[in-house]
């Protein structure tokens, strides 16, 4: 073997990565992946809160439309998704449209002309700080 061949073999061996370099690169990729997943999860939770808030306001508008069309308020939200006679339902999407992003049913209350549609929020329990209503926007504890 000539000196030049030995030098090119030595250079080829040095051109690869050591096990420690590969482990460091894998660890860095793992840390970046963990941070990305945590951020995505937090943003998904915020998106669910926003969707629930918008749905509460949309359901409230559908209740008002129901009243204008039928000259009475619905006794329950389910009436919004049921066709009435030859009329299409006020709200498309079937009964799934009456569930918040966490799979809980929205609550509908009416006091005279005041209408309130509420979601139990991320924890699924009524009367807690994370409840979301059609009348106000509350910050989620997800922040």
LOTOR-311170 format. One record per residue: residue in one letter; x, y, z of N, C-alpha, C in turn. Coordinates in nm, 4 decimals, decimal comma, padded with zeros to 6 digits, always signed. Example, Ala and Ser with C-alpha at 12.3 -4.5 7.8 and 13.67 -1.06 7.14 Angstrom:
+------+----------+----------+----------+----------+----------+----------+----------+----------+----------+
! resn !      n_u !      n_v !      n_w !     ca_u !     ca_v !     ca_w !      c_u !      c_v !      c_w !
+------+----------+----------+----------+----------+----------+----------+----------+----------+----------+
!    A ! +01,3190 ! -00,5690 ! +00,7800 ! +01,2300 ! -00,4500 ! +00,7800 ! +01,3200 ! -00,3300 ! +00,7800 !
!    S ! +01,2850 ! -00,2250 ! +00,7080 ! +01,3670 ! -00,1060 ! +00,7140 ! +01,2900 ! +00,0030 ! +00,7870 !
+------+----------+----------+----------+----------+----------+----------+----------+----------+----------+
This chain:
+------+----------+----------+----------+----------+----------+----------+----------+----------+----------+
! resn !      n_u !      n_v !      n_w !     ca_u !     ca_v !     ca_w !      c_u !      c_v !      c_w !
+------+----------+----------+----------+----------+----------+----------+----------+----------+----------+
!    X ! +00,0843 ! -00,1173 ! +00,0000 ! +00,0000 ! +00,0000 ! +00,0000 ! +00,0891 ! +00,1240 ! +00,0000 !
!    X ! +00,0550 ! +00,2160 ! -00,0843 ! +00,1366 ! +00,3363 ! -00,0950 ! +00,0961 ! +00,4357 ! +00,0126 !
!    X ! +00,1813 ! +00,5289 ! +00,0295 ! +00,1584 ! +00,6332 ! +00,1291 ! +00,0310 ! +00,7113 ! +00,0960 !
!    X ! +00,0091 ! +00,7367 ! -00,0297 ! -00,1089 ! +00,8114 ! -00,0725 ! -00,2365 ! +00,7310 ! -00,0435 !
!    X ! -00,2352 ! +00,6017 ! -00,0658 ! -00,3516 ! +00,5176 ! -00,0359 ! -00,3795 ! +00,5159 ! +00,1139 !
!    X ! -00,2738 ! +00,5077 ! +00,1957 ! -00,2903 ! +00,5090 ! +00,3413 ! -00,3517 ! +00,6409 ! +00,3882 !
!    X ! -00,3095 ! +00,7507 ! +00,3278 ! -00,3637 ! +00,8821 ! +00,3656 ! -00,5112 ! +00,8928 ! +00,3266 !
!    X ! -00,5484 ! +00,8391 ! +00,2073 ! -00,6886 ! +00,8480 ! +00,1705 ! -00,7753 ! +00,7579 ! +00,2557 !
!    X ! -00,7258 ! +00,6434 ! +00,3012 ! -00,8022 ! +00,5568 ! +00,3915 ! -00,8178 ! +00,6262 ! +00,5271 !
!    X ! -00,7115 ! +00,6893 ! +00,5744 ! -00,7165 ! +00,7606 ! +00,7023 ! -00,8154 ! +00,8772 ! +00,6944 !
!    X ! -00,8164 ! +00,9482 ! +00,5825 ! -00,9114 ! +01,0588 ! +00,5656 ! -01,0551 ! +01,0075 ! +00,5607 !
!    X ! -01,0768 ! +00,8960 ! +00,4945 ! -01,2109 ! +00,8382 ! +00,4855 ! -01,2604 ! +00,7966 ! +00,6234 !
!    X ! -01,1730 ! +00,7437 ! +00,7060 ! -01,2131 ! +00,7011 ! +00,8407 ! -01,2460 ! +00,8223 ! +00,9279 !
!    X ! -01,1725 ! +00,9321 ! +00,9092 ! -01,1999 ! +01,0526 ! +00,9881 ! -01,3239 ! +01,1266 ! +00,9378 !
!    X ! -01,3678 ! +01,1006 ! +00,8181 ! -01,4806 ! +01,1718 ! +00,7586 ! -01,6133 ! +01,1314 ! +00,8213 !
!    X ! -01,6245 ! +01,0164 ! +00,8846 ! -01,7493 ! +00,9714 ! +00,9469 ! -01,7723 ! +01,0397 ! +01,0810 !
!    X ! -01,8895 ! +01,0090 ! +01,1407 ! -01,9247 ! +01,0656 ! +01,2709 ! -01,8922 ! +00,9657 ! +01,3811 !
!    X ! -01,8544 ! +01,0167 ! +01,4945 ! -01,8316 ! +00,9275 ! +01,6088 ! -01,9644 ! +00,8986 ! +01,6759 !
!    X ! -01,9652 ! +00,7954 ! +01,7574 ! -02,0876 ! +00,7579 ! +01,8274 ! -02,1362 ! +00,8716 ! +01,9171 !
!    X ! -02,0456 ! +00,9411 ! +01,9815 ! -02,0834 ! +01,0525 ! +02,0702 ! -02,1480 ! +01,1646 ! +01,9903 !
!    X ! -02,0945 ! +01,1957 ! +01,8735 ! -02,1542 ! +01,3001 ! +01,7898 ! -02,2964 ! +01,2625 ! +01,7482 !
!    X ! -02,3159 ! +01,1366 ! +01,7130 ! -02,4497 ! +01,0911 ! +01,6736 ! -02,5454 ! +01,0981 ! +01,7932 !
!    X ! -02,5007 ! +01,0557 ! +01,9114 ! -02,5858 ! +01,0608 ! +02,0311 ! -02,6238 ! +01,2045 ! +02,0667 !
!    X ! -02,5296 ! +01,2965 ! +02,0536 ! -02,5578 ! +01,4381 ! +02,0820 ! -02,6619 ! +01,4903 ! +01,9828 !
!    X ! -02,6454 ! +01,4562 ! +01,8554 ! -02,7419 ! +01,5015 ! +01,7546 ! -02,8810 ! +01,4443 ! +01,7826 !
!    X ! -02,8898 ! +01,3160 ! +01,8189 ! -03,0187 ! +01,2542 ! +01,8496 ! -03,0809 ! +01,3191 ! +01,9734 !
!    X ! -03,0004 ! +01,3503 ! +02,0734 ! -03,0525 ! +01,4155 ! +02,1945 ! -03,1079 ! +01,5542 ! +02,1620 !
!    X ! -03,0379 ! +01,6296 ! +02,0789 ! -03,0848 ! +01,7634 ! +02,0410 ! -03,2160 ! +01,7535 ! +01,9641 !
!    X ! -03,2237 ! +01,6584 ! +01,8711 ! -03,3477 ! +01,6398 ! +01,7954 ! -03,4621 ! +01,6008 ! +01,8888 !
!    X ! -03,4337 ! +01,5155 ! +01,9869 ! -03,5360 ! +01,4758 ! +02,0848 ! -03,5868 ! +01,5931 ! +02,1663 !
!    X ! -03,4970 ! +01,6790 ! +02,2098 ! -03,5368 ! +01,7976 ! +02,2882 ! -03,6217 ! +01,8911 ! +02,2023 !
!    X ! -03,5795 ! +01,9166 ! +02,0785 ! -03,6566 ! +02,0032 ! +01,9893 ! -03,7948 ! +01,9433 ! +01,9607 !
!    X ! -03,7997 ! +01,8121 ! +01,9425 ! -03,9280 ! +01,7457 ! +01,9201 ! -04,0208 ! +01,7595 ! +02,0386 !
!    X ! -03,9673 ! +01,7461 ! +02,1600 ! -04,0483 ! +01,7601 ! +02,2816 ! -04,1044 ! +01,9008 ! +02,2935 !
!    X ! -04,0223 ! +02,0014 ! +02,2684 ! -04,0688 ! +02,1403 ! +02,2745 ! -04,1782 ! +02,1646 ! +02,1707 !
!    X ! -04,1603 ! +02,1116 ! +02,0499 ! -04,2599 ! +02,1307 ! +01,9443 ! -04,3926 ! +02,0654 ! +01,9824 !
!    X ! -04,3885 ! +01,9438 ! +02,0351 ! -04,5118 ! +01,8745 ! +02,0736 ! -04,5829 ! +01,9503 ! +02,1855 !
!    X ! -04,5084 ! +02,0016 ! +02,2814 ! -04,5701 ! +02,0776 ! +02,3909 ! -04,6388 ! +02,2031 ! +02,3383 !
!    X ! -04,5755 ! +02,2731 ! +02,2449 ! -04,6359 ! +02,3944 ! +02,1877 ! -04,7597 ! +02,3611 ! +02,1063 !
!    X ! -04,7553 ! +02,2538 ! +02,0305 ! -04,8707 ! +02,2146 ! +01,9502 ! -04,9878 ! +02,1790 ! +02,0406 !
!    X ! -04,9608 ! +02,1055 ! +02,1481 ! -05,0667 ! +02,0668 ! +02,2417 ! -05,1302 ! +02,1895 ! +02,3057 !
!    X ! -05,0484 ! +02,2846 ! +02,3471 ! -05,1020 ! +02,4072 ! +02,4086 ! -05,1877 ! +02,4840 ! +02,3084 !
!    X ! -05,1446 ! +02,4909 ! +02,1834 ! -05,2220 ! +02,5621 ! +02,0817 ! -05,3516 ! +02,4899 ! +02,0490 !
!    X ! -05,3516 ! +02,3581 ! +02,0516 ! -05,4750 ! +02,2831 ! +02,0290 ! -05,5765 ! +02,3115 ! +02,1397 !
!    X ! -05,5290 ! +02,3176 ! +02,2641 ! -05,6193 ! +02,3475 ! +02,3756 ! -05,6778 ! +02,4878 ! +02,3630 !
!    X ! -05,5960 ! +02,5845 ! +02,3222 ! -05,6457 ! +02,7203 ! +02,3017 ! -05,7470 ! +02,7249 ! +02,1879 !
!    X ! -05,7212 ! +02,6478 ! +02,0831 ! -05,8134 ! +02,6430 ! +01,9692 ! -05,9486 ! +02,5848 ! +02,0116 !
!    X ! -05,9477 ! +02,4854 ! +02,0998 ! -06,0735 ! +02,4270 ! +02,1483 ! -06,1530 ! +02,5289 ! +02,2289 !
!    X ! -06,0839 ! +02,6078 ! +02,3101 ! -06,1519 ! +02,7110 ! +02,3891 ! -06,2144 ! +02,8145 ! +02,2957 !
!    X ! -06,1409 ! +02,8564 ! +02,1934 ! -06,1931 ! +02,9524 ! +02,0965 ! -06,3126 ! +02,8941 ! +02,0209 !
!    X ! -06,3020 ! +02,7678 ! +01,9816 ! -06,4126 ! +02,7025 ! +01,9095 ! -06,5368 ! +02,6940 ! +01,9974 !
!    X ! -06,5200 ! +02,6618 ! +02,1246 ! -06,6341 ! +02,6533 ! +02,2160 ! -06,6988 ! +02,7899 ! +02,2350 !
!    X ! -06,6185 ! +02,8931 ! +02,2466 ! -06,6708 ! +03,0290 ! +02,2625 ! -06,7515 ! +03,0703 ! +02,1393 !
!    X ! -06,6978 ! +03,0438 ! +02,0210 ! -06,7687 ! +03,0772 ! +01,8971 ! -06,8967 ! +02,9950 ! +01,8836 !
!    X ! -06,8914 ! +02,8685 ! +01,9218 ! -07,0112 ! +02,7836 ! +01,9140 ! -07,1201 ! +02,8324 ! +02,0085 !
!    X ! -07,0828 ! +02,8782 ! +02,1269 ! -07,1819 ! +02,9328 ! +02,2208 ! -07,2535 ! +03,0517 ! +02,1589 !
!    X ! -07,1762 ! +03,1421 ! +02,0982 ! -07,2377 ! +03,2591 ! +02,0349 ! -07,3207 ! +03,2186 ! +01,9130 !
!    X ! -07,2751 ! +03,1193 ! +01,8377 ! -07,3501 ! +03,0716 ! +01,7214 ! -07,4819 ! +03,0077 ! +01,7654 !
!    X ! -07,4778 ! +02,9269 ! +01,8692 ! -07,6010 ! +02,8647 ! +01,9194 ! -07,6996 ! +02,9705 ! +01,9678 !
!    X ! -07,6474 ! +03,0733 ! +02,0322 ! -07,7338 ! +03,1828 ! +02,0777 ! -07,8020 ! +03,2496 ! +01,9573 !
!    X ! -07,7271 ! +03,2721 ! +01,8497 ! -07,7856 ! +03,3305 ! +01,7284 ! -07,8901 ! +03,2382 ! +01,6673 !
!    X ! -07,8642 ! +03,1083 ! +01,6713 ! -07,9614 ! +03,0119 ! +01,6178 ! -08,0899 ! +03,0127 ! +01,6999 !
!    X ! -08,0782 ! +03,0309 ! +01,8305 ! -08,1965 ! +03,0387 ! +01,9175 ! -08,2793 ! +03,1618 ! +01,8828 !
!    X ! -08,2114 ! +03,2738 ! +01,8588 ! -08,2813 ! +03,3960 ! +01,8189 ! -08,3505 ! +03,3747 ! +01,6837 !
!    X ! -08,2808 ! +03,3102 ! +01,5878 ! -08,3418 ! +03,2806 ! +01,4580 ! -08,4633 ! +03,1892 ! +01,4724 !
!    X ! -08,4531 ! +03,0908 ! +01,5593 ! -08,5648 ! +02,9998 ! +01,5848 ! -08,6852 ! +03,0798 ! +01,6348 !
!    X ! -08,6606 ! +03,1710 ! +01,7270 ! -08,7676 ! +03,2551 ! +01,7813 ! -08,8306 ! +03,3416 ! +01,6726 !
!    X ! -08,7484 ! +03,3982 ! +01,5864 ! -08,8014 ! +03,4819 ! +01,4782 ! -08,8840 ! +03,4000 ! +01,3798 !
!    X ! -08,8404 ! +03,2776 ! +01,3534 ! -08,9086 ! +03,1949 ! +01,2552 ! -09,0365 ! +03,1315 ! +01,3100 !
!    X ! -09,0322 ! +03,0845 ! +01,4346 ! -09,1462 ! +03,0104 ! +01,4883 ! -09,2242 ! +03,0860 ! +01,5965 !
!    X ! -09,1842 ! +03,2087 ! +01,6253 ! -09,2522 ! +03,2952 ! +01,7231 ! -09,2529 ! +03,2358 ! +01,8645 !
!    X ! -09,1552 ! +03,1518 ! +01,8935 ! -09,1362 ! +03,0988 ! +02,0294 ! -08,9928 ! +03,0503 ! +02,0414 !
!    X ! -08,9459 ! +03,0414 ! +02,1631 ! -08,8110 ! +02,9935 ! +02,1882 ! -08,8109 ! +02,8409 ! +02,1967 !
!    X ! -08,7012 ! +02,7767 ! +02,1574 ! -08,6967 ! +02,6314 ! +02,1721 ! -08,6886 ! +02,5949 ! +02,3207 !
!    X ! -08,7474 ! +02,4828 ! +02,3565 ! -08,7409 ! +02,4398 ! +02,4966 ! -08,6070 ! +02,3731 ! +02,5260 !
!    X ! -08,5431 ! +02,3220 ! +02,4219 ! -08,4107 ! +02,2615 ! +02,4380 ! -08,3316 ! +02,2801 ! +02,3085 !
!    X ! -08,1996 ! +02,2696 ! +02,3175 ! -08,1143 ! +02,2919 ! +02,2010 ! -08,1387 ! +02,1899 ! +02,0903 !
!    X ! -08,1828 ! +02,0733 ! +02,1262 ! -08,2055 ! +01,9670 ! +02,0282 ! -08,3035 ! +02,0102 ! +01,9190 !
!    X ! -08,3952 ! +02,0996 ! +01,9527 ! -08,4932 ! +02,1465 ! +01,8542 ! -08,4278 ! +02,2246 ! +01,7399 !
!    X ! -08,3081 ! +02,2768 ! +01,7626 ! -08,2388 ! +02,3536 ! +01,6589 ! -08,1913 ! +02,2649 ! +01,5438 !
!    X ! -08,1647 ! +02,1375 ! +01,5719 ! -08,1106 ! +02,0482 ! +01,4689 ! -08,2167 ! +01,9567 ! +01,4087 !
!    X ! -08,3390 ! +01,9661 ! +01,4573 ! -08,4479 ! +01,8835 ! +01,4053 ! -08,5265 ! +01,9612 ! +01,2997 !
!    X ! -08,5513 ! +01,8993 ! +01,1833 ! -08,6344 ! +01,9674 ! +01,0837 ! -08,7771 ! +01,9801 ! +01,1354 !
!    X ! -08,8410 ! +02,0856 ! +01,0974 ! -08,9774 ! +02,1102 ! +01,1450 ! -09,0679 ! +02,1250 ! +01,0233 !
!    X ! -09,1521 ! +02,0278 ! +01,0042 ! -09,2385 ! +02,0306 ! +00,8863 ! -09,1547 ! +02,0230 ! +00,7608 !
!    X ! -09,1786 ! +02,1147 ! +00,6698 ! -09,1009 ! +02,1198 ! +00,5460 ! -08,9749 ! +02,2042 ! +00,5604 !
!    X ! -08,9568 ! +02,2678 ! +00,6763 ! -08,8421 ! +02,3564 ! +00,6981 ! -08,7157 ! +02,2755 ! +00,7307 !
!    X ! -08,6047 ! +02,3276 ! +00,6835 ! -08,4742 ! +02,2713 ! +00,7196 ! -08,4468 ! +02,3046 ! +00,8662 !
!    X ! -08,3609 ! +02,2291 ! +00,9327 ! -08,3262 ! +02,2659 ! +01,0703 ! -08,2562 ! +02,4018 ! +01,0746 !
!    X ! -08,2707 ! +02,4696 ! +01,1855 ! -08,2058 ! +02,5996 ! +01,2032 ! -08,0532 ! +02,5822 ! +01,2042 !
!    X ! -08,0065 ! +02,4720 ! +01,2614 ! -07,8637 ! +02,4462 ! +01,2765 ! -07,8279 ! +02,3152 ! +01,2070 !
!    X ! -07,7327 ! +02,3208 ! +01,1149 ! -07,6846 ! +02,1998 ! +01,0479 ! -07,5839 ! +02,1283 ! +01,1383 !
!    X ! -07,5630 ! +02,0008 ! +01,1099 ! -07,4595 ! +01,9275 ! +01,1828 ! -07,5141 ! +01,8219 ! +01,2764 !
!    X ! -07,6449 ! +01,8122 ! +01,2857 ! -07,7033 ! +01,7117 ! +01,3739 ! -07,6697 ! +01,7364 ! +01,5196 !
!    X ! -07,6888 ! +01,6337 ! +01,6016 ! -07,6678 ! +01,6502 ! +01,7451 ! -07,5210 ! +01,6720 ! +01,7808 !
!    X ! -07,4309 ! +01,6369 ! +01,6893 ! -07,2891 ! +01,6640 ! +01,7127 ! -07,2603 ! +01,8124 ! +01,7227 !
!    X ! -07,3435 ! +01,8941 ! +01,6602 ! -07,3258 ! +02,0395 ! +01,6665 ! -07,3629 ! +02,0942 ! +01,8035 !
!    X ! -07,4246 ! +02,0112 ! +01,8855 ! -07,4666 ! +02,0542 ! +02,0192 ! -07,3675 ! +02,0108 ! +02,1265 !
!    X ! -07,2511 ! +01,9596 ! +02,0842 ! -07,1472 ! +01,9188 ! +02,1780 ! -07,0270 ! +02,0108 ! +02,1650 !
!    X ! -06,9671 ! +02,0417 ! +02,2792 ! -06,8481 ! +02,1253 ! +02,2771 ! -06,7275 ! +02,0420 ! +02,2315 !
!    X ! -06,6118 ! +02,1049 ! +02,2117 ! -06,4950 ! +02,0315 ! +02,1622 ! -06,4482 ! +01,9177 ! +02,2532 !
!    X ! -06,4922 ! +01,9160 ! +02,3778 ! -06,4531 ! +01,8106 ! +02,4717 ! -06,5581 ! +01,7008 ! +02,4811 !
!    X ! -06,6621 ! +01,7097 ! +02,3969 ! -06,7641 ! +01,6060 ! +02,3920 ! -06,8784 ! +01,6223 ! +02,4900 !
!    X ! -06,8866 ! +01,7361 ! +02,5578 ! -06,9960 ! +01,7624 ! +02,6522 ! -07,1040 ! +01,8458 ! +02,5848 !
!    X ! -07,2272 ! +01,8288 ! +02,6268 ! -07,3368 ! +01,9063 ! +02,5695 ! -07,3336 ! +02,0500 ! +02,6216 !
!    X ! -07,3715 ! +02,1415 ! +02,5334 ! -07,3868 ! +02,2804 ! +02,5754 ! -07,5114 ! +02,2921 ! +02,6613 !
!    X ! -07,5085 ! +02,3886 ! +02,7531 ! -07,6245 ! +02,4137 ! +02,8389 ! -07,6931 ! +02,5413 ! +02,7901 !
!    X ! -07,8251 ! +02,5348 ! +02,7840 ! -07,9056 ! +02,6468 ! +02,7337 ! -07,9990 ! +02,6925 ! +02,8439 !
!    X ! -07,9931 ! +02,8220 ! +02,8752 ! -08,0818 ! +02,8820 ! +02,9752 ! -08,1426 ! +03,0081 ! +02,9158 !
!    X ! -08,2668 ! +03,0349 ! +02,9542 ! -08,3325 ! +03,1555 ! +02,9075 ! -08,4097 ! +03,2164 ! +03,0223 !
!    X ! -08,3903 ! +03,3452 ! +03,0383 ! -08,4640 ! +03,4207 ! +03,1390 ! -08,5275 ! +03,5385 ! +03,0655 !
!    X ! -08,6544 ! +03,5228 ! +03,0304 ! -08,7202 ! +03,6246 ! +02,9479 ! -08,6575 ! +03,6239 ! +02,8110 !
!    X ! -08,6050 ! +03,7400 ! +02,7699 ! -08,5390 ! +03,7470 ! +02,6403 ! -08,3880 ! +03,7255 ! +02,6515 !
!    X ! -08,3396 ! +03,7112 ! +02,7729 ! -08,1970 ! +03,6894 ! +02,7925 ! -08,1649 ! +03,5414 ! +02,7705 !
!    X ! -08,0731 ! +03,5166 ! +02,6787 ! -08,0346 ! +03,3803 ! +02,6418 ! -07,8890 ! +03,3587 ! +02,6819 !
!    X ! -07,8615 ! +03,2436 ! +02,7405 ! -07,7255 ! +03,2086 ! +02,7792 ! -07,6975 ! +03,0652 ! +02,7362 !
!    X ! -07,5943 ! +03,0486 ! +02,6558 ! -07,5472 ! +02,9166 ! +02,6154 ! -07,4084 ! +02,9007 ! +02,6757 !
!    X ! -07,3861 ! +02,7880 ! +02,7431 ! -07,2622 ! +02,7683 ! +02,8178 ! -07,2004 ! +02,6322 ! +02,7874 !
!    X ! -07,0678 ! +02,6299 ! +02,7864 ! -06,9905 ! +02,5057 ! +02,7786 ! -06,9238 ! +02,4857 ! +02,9141 !
!    X ! -06,9118 ! +02,3608 ! +02,9565 ! -06,8457 ! +02,3322 ! +03,0841 ! -06,6950 ! +02,3534 ! +03,0751 !
!    X ! -06,6436 ! +02,3725 ! +02,9565 ! -06,5017 ! +02,3995 ! +02,9396 ! -06,4162 ! +02,2742 ! +02,9423 !
!    X ! -06,2845 ! +02,2925 ! +02,9447 ! -06,1924 ! +02,1796 ! +02,9359 ! -06,2071 ! +02,0756 ! +03,0469 !
!    X ! -06,2440 ! +02,1190 ! +03,1663 ! -06,2531 ! +02,0214 ! +03,2759 ! -06,3849 ! +01,9440 ! +03,2768 !
!    X ! -06,4832 ! +01,9888 ! +03,1976 ! -06,6098 ! +01,9175 ! +03,1877 ! -06,7014 ! +01,9337 ! +03,3073 !
!    X ! -06,6666 ! +02,0225 ! +03,4001 ! -06,7480 ! +02,0453 ! +03,5198 ! -06,8108 ! +02,1839 ! +03,5143 !
!    X ! -06,9388 ! +02,1890 ! +03,5486 ! -07,0123 ! +02,3161 ! +03,5473 ! -06,9794 ! +02,3976 ! +03,6707 !
!    X ! -06,9783 ! +02,5296 ! +03,6541 ! -06,9588 ! +02,6214 ! +03,7658 ! -06,8136 ! +02,6422 ! +03,8046 !
!    X ! -06,7206 ! +02,6071 ! +03,7182 ! -06,5792 ! +02,6300 ! +03,7480 ! -06,5281 ! +02,7485 ! +03,6660 !
!    X ! -06,4060 ! +02,7891 ! +03,6922 ! -06,3497 ! +02,9077 ! +03,6271 ! -06,3310 ! +02,8939 ! +03,4770 !
!    X ! -06,3261 ! +02,7704 ! +03,4272 ! -06,3001 ! +02,7542 ! +03,2839 ! -06,4270 ! +02,7409 ! +03,2003 !
!    X ! -06,5447 ! +02,7616 ! +03,2612 ! -06,6698 ! +02,7577 ! +03,1843 ! -06,6678 ! +02,8686 ! +03,0787 !
!    X ! -06,7284 ! +02,8406 ! +02,9652 ! -06,7295 ! +02,9341 ! +02,8524 ! -06,8749 ! +02,9638 ! +02,8194 !
!    X ! -06,9097 ! +03,0928 ! +02,8079 ! -07,0500 ! +03,1275 ! +02,7812 ! -07,0623 ! +03,2157 ! +02,6578 !
!    X ! -07,1860 ! +03,2293 ! +02,6132 ! -07,2139 ! +03,3122 ! +02,4954 ! -07,2069 ! +03,4609 ! +02,5269 !
!    X ! -07,2090 ! +03,4966 ! +02,6525 ! -07,2123 ! +03,6387 ! +02,6894 ! -07,0749 ! +03,6984 ! +02,7183 !
!    X ! -06,9780 ! +03,6152 ! +02,7435 ! -06,8469 ! +03,6703 ! +02,7732 ! -06,7390 ! +03,5725 ! +02,7295 !
!    X ! -06,6222 ! +03,6248 ! +02,7077 ! -06,5091 ! +03,5422 ! +02,6717 ! -06,4204 ! +03,5331 ! +02,7951 !
!    X ! -06,4006 ! +03,4115 ! +02,8418 ! -06,3145 ! +03,3902 ! +02,9581 ! -06,1836 ! +03,3315 ! +02,9127 !
!    X ! -06,0771 ! +03,3693 ! +02,9824 ! -05,9473 ! +03,3114 ! +02,9517 ! -05,9428 ! +03,1705 ! +03,0060 !
!    X ! -05,8869 ! +03,0835 ! +02,9301 ! -05,8746 ! +02,9438 ! +02,9709 ! -05,7567 ! +02,9284 ! +03,0658 !
!    X ! -05,7643 ! +02,8292 ! +03,1524 ! -05,6514 ! +02,7991 ! +03,2398 ! -05,5400 ! +02,7296 ! +03,1657 !
!    X ! -05,5601 ! +02,7065 ! +03,0368 ! -05,4591 ! +02,6416 ! +02,9537 ! -05,3397 ! +02,7351 ! +02,9370 !
!    X ! -05,3634 ! +02,8676 ! +02,9412 ! -05,2558 ! +02,9661 ! +02,9183 ! -05,1438 ! +02,9399 ! +03,0084 !
+------+----------+----------+----------+----------+----------+----------+----------+----------+----------+
